[in-house]
Amino acid sequence: ALKTVRCLMREAQKMQHCVFGYLDKIRNREVDIYHFESDEKGTLEVILSNEDELKIGQFEGRNRKPLSDQSKLKVMRWFTNAVEKEGKVKNLEVNKAWEYES
């Protein structure tokens, strides 16, 4: 996860969007921000509702460009595997904007 001021500034510059504005939410443990890189590059927001729930929030490319269904699927697989390894999450909710053709 991107947690330092420097990492967030670098992500904001590289991806040309407002991810730096999440600094207070990161410090308050309301969200985690991740950089995604595969065929496309993107920034992923994970909302930390409480200790039993996580929600995937925004997932956007450079200049807030929507990312492909293939990239969304890769992130969902990664996230689901990470959640299962932790074994702490009872509910995983996905942002409605994440609907894609399977």
N, C-alpha and C positions, 0 to 999 in steps of 0.2 A: 504494500500500500504506500501511496505517496503521502508522507506525514510532515515533512519539513517545509518551511517557507521556501527554501531554495528549490526543492523538488517541485512544489506547486507552481512557482514562478517559471521554472523551465518548461513544465507541461503547458502552462498557459501560453507561453511564447511559441513553443513548438506547434501546438495544436490550434492556436489562434482563437481561443474562447475563454470564458470567464471562470475557469476552474479555481483560480486563486481566491475567488469570493467564498469558497467553501472552508477557508481556514478556521473560522470560529466553530463551524459545525464539526470539523475534524477534531479540534481541541476539546470540544464538549462530548466527543464520542457519539455523535449523532449519525455520522457518515464515515465511510472509508472511500478513498479514491484510488483507482488503479489505472495504469497505462496498459493498453492492449496492443500487441503487434503480431500480425500474421500476414495474410495477403493485404490487409488494410491496417491502418493505425487508428486507435480510438481511445477515448477516456471513459471509464466506467465508474458510476456512482453506486455504492452499496449502502443502503439505508439501514442503520442499526436501531430498530424500533425498541427492542428490549432484549434481554438475554436469551429469549426463546424464539425471536423472529428476525429474519433478515429479508430485505426487499431489494431487488435490483431496480435501481432508478434509471437515470439517464445513461445512455451509451451512444456517444456521438463521435464522429470523425473530425478532422480539421475543419475549422470554420462552421462547426455544428452540423456538418453534413451527415445525413443518415447513413448507416452502415448496412451492408448486405445481410440477407438472411443467413448466409453461410457464416459470417462473422458472429452473428447473434447466437447461432447454434454452437459454435466453438466456445463462446463465453459461457453459455448455459452448461455445457458439458464440464468445463473447467470448474465453474462455481459449484455445481452439484457435487462433483468429486471432492472438492475442498470442504464443503459442508458435511458430507458423509464422513470424512476422515475425522473432523472435529467431534461429530456425534452430539453436538449441543443444540442444534437447531431443530425445532419441532415443525415450524412452518416456514416455507419459502414462498414468497409472493413475487410475482413478476409484473412489472409495469405494463399497462395495457398497450403502450406503444411498441411493445416487444412482440406482438402477435406476428407470426410468420407462417409461411406455407411449409409443412413438413413432408 
